Amino acid sequence: MATLNLRISDFDNSVLESLADSTGRSKTSLVIEAIRNLNIELNEESGVTRLSSFSSIFKARNGPPSS
């Protein structure tokens, strides 16, 4: 898994920490969900769905295939 270092404002960090505390989720999972949701929104706005995008989103939401 790749690592991403983010620089965010103190305010955004406080919001992220508050969300993590109130939801019981990790900050990482919240950021990943936000990235995926933005990707979905942008693809819907463009009116174009690419198979590769759909496949990536499907895998991300459903996890790896089970054996």
DRENKOL-636240 format. One record per residue (C-alpha): residue number from 1; x, y, z. Coordinates in Angstrom, 1 decimal. Each point is the difference from the previous one (the first is absolute). Layout:
! DRENKOL-636240
<r><k>NUM</k><px>X</px><py>Y</py><pz>Z</pz></r>
...
END
This chain:
! DRENKOL-636240
<r><k>1</k><px>0.0</px><py>0.0</py><pz>0.0</pz></r>
<r><k>2</k><px>1.3</px><py>3.5</py><pz>-0.9</pz></r>
<r><k>3</k><px>0.5</px><py>2.7</py><pz>2.6</pz></r>
<r><k>4</k><px>-1.3</px><py>3.5</py><pz>-0.4</pz></r>
<r><k>5</k><px>1.1</px><py>2.9</py><pz>2.2</pz></r>
<r><k>6</k><px>-2.4</px><py>2.9</py><pz>0.1</pz></r>
<r><k>7</k><px>0.5</px><py>3.5</py><pz>1.2</pz></r>
<r><k>8</k><px>-3.3</px><py>1.4</py><pz>1.2</pz></r>
<r><k>9</k><px>-1.0</px><py>3.1</py><pz>2.0</pz></r>
<r><k>10</k><px>-0.4</px><py>-0.2</py><pz>3.7</pz></r>
<r><k>11</k><px>-3.8</px><py>0.5</py><pz>-0.5</pz></r>
<r><k>12</k><px>-0.3</px><py>-2.9</py><pz>-2.5</pz></r>
<r><k>13</k><px>2.1</px><py>-2.2</py><pz>2.3</pz></r>
<r><k>14</k><px>-2.4</px><py>0.8</py><pz>2.9</pz></r>
<r><k>15</k><px>-3.0</px><py>-0.8</py><pz>-2.2</pz></r>
<r><k>16</k><px>1.6</px><py>-3.3</py><pz>-1.0</pz></r>
<r><k>17</k><px>0.9</px><py>-1.0</py><pz>3.6</pz></r>
<r><k>18</k><px>-3.6</px><py>0.9</py><pz>1.0</pz></r>
<r><k>19</k><px>-1.4</px><py>-2.1</py><pz>-2.7</pz></r>
<r><k>20</k><px>2.2</px><py>-2.9</py><pz>0.9</pz></r>
<r><k>21</k><px>-1.0</px><py>0.3</py><pz>3.7</pz></r>
<r><k>22</k><px>-3.7</px><py>0.3</py><pz>-0.7</pz></r>
<r><k>23</k><px>-0.1</px><py>-2.9</py><pz>-2.5</pz></r>
<r><k>24</k><px>2.5</px><py>-2.3</py><pz>1.5</pz></r>
<r><k>25</k><px>1.8</px><py>-0.2</py><pz>-3.3</pz></r>
<r><k>26</k><px>3.6</px><py>0.7</py><pz>-0.8</pz></r>
<r><k>27</k><px>1.1</px><py>3.2</py><pz>-1.6</pz></r>
<r><k>28</k><px>1.4</px><py>-2.1</py><pz>-2.8</pz></r>
<r><k>29</k><px>-3.3</px><py>-1.7</py><pz>-0.8</pz></r>
<r><k>30</k><px>-1.8</px><py>3.4</py><pz>0.0</pz></r>
<r><k>31</k><px>2.5</px><py>1.5</py><pz>-2.4</pz></r>
<r><k>32</k><px>-0.2</px><py>-3.0</py><pz>-2.3</pz></r>
<r><k>33</k><px>-3.8</px><py>0.1</py><pz>0.0</pz></r>
<r><k>34</k><px>0.1</px><py>3.8</py><pz>-0.8</pz></r>
<r><k>35</k><px>2.4</px><py>-0.7</py><pz>-3.0</pz></r>
<r><k>36</k><px>-2.2</px><py>-2.7</py><pz>-1.3</pz></r>
<r><k>37</k><px>-3.2</px><py>2.0</py><pz>0.3</pz></r>
<r><k>38</k><px>1.5</px><py>2.9</py><pz>-1.8</pz></r>
<r><k>39</k><px>1.1</px><py>-2.3</py><pz>-2.8</pz></r>
<r><k>40</k><px>-3.5</px><py>-1.3</py><pz>-0.3</pz></r>
<r><k>41</k><px>-1.5</px><py>3.5</py><pz>0.0</pz></r>
<r><k>42</k><px>2.4</px><py>1.2</py><pz>-2.7</pz></r>
<r><k>43</k><px>-0.7</px><py>-3.0</py><pz>-2.2</pz></r>
<r><k>44</k><px>-3.8</px><py>0.5</py><pz>0.4</pz></r>
<r><k>45</k><px>0.3</px><py>3.7</py><pz>-0.9</pz></r>
<r><k>46</k><px>2.0</px><py>-0.8</py><pz>-3.2</pz></r>
<r><k>47</k><px>-2.7</px><py>-2.4</py><pz>-1.1</pz></r>
<r><k>48</k><px>2.7</px><py>-2.4</py><pz>-1.1</pz></r>
<r><k>49</k><px>0.6</px><py>-3.3</py><pz>1.8</pz></r>
<r><k>50</k><px>3.2</px><py>-1.8</py><pz>-0.9</pz></r>
<r><k>51</k><px>0.2</px><py>-3.7</py><pz>0.5</pz></r>
<r><k>52</k><px>3.4</px><py>0.4</py><pz>1.7</pz></r>
<r><k>53</k><px>-1.5</px><py>2.6</py><pz>2.4</pz></r>
<r><k>54</k><px>-3.0</px><py>-2.2</py><pz>0.8</pz></r>
<r><k>55</k><px>2.2</px><py>-3.0</py><pz>0.5</pz></r>
<r><k>56</k><px>2.3</px><py>1.9</py><pz>2.4</pz></r>
<r><k>57</k><px>-2.9</px><py>1.4</py><pz>2.0</pz></r>
<r><k>58</k><px>-1.7</px><py>-3.4</py><pz>0.1</pz></r>
<r><k>59</k><px>3.2</px><py>-1.7</py><pz>1.3</pz></r>
<r><k>60</k><px>0.6</px><py>2.8</py><pz>2.6</pz></r>
<r><k>61</k><px>-3.6</px><py>-0.2</py><pz>1.3</pz></r>
<r><k>62</k><px>-0.3</px><py>-3.8</py><pz>0.0</pz></r>
<r><k>63</k><px>3.6</px><py>-1.0</py><pz>0.8</pz></r>
<r><k>64</k><px>2.0</px><py>-2.7</py><pz>-1.8</pz></r>
<r><k>65</k><px>-1.8</px><py>-2.9</py><pz>-1.6</pz></r>
<r><k>66</k><px>-0.5</px><py>-2.9</py><pz>2.4</pz></r>
<r><k>67</k><px>1.3</px><py>-3.4</py><pz>-0.8</pz></r>
END
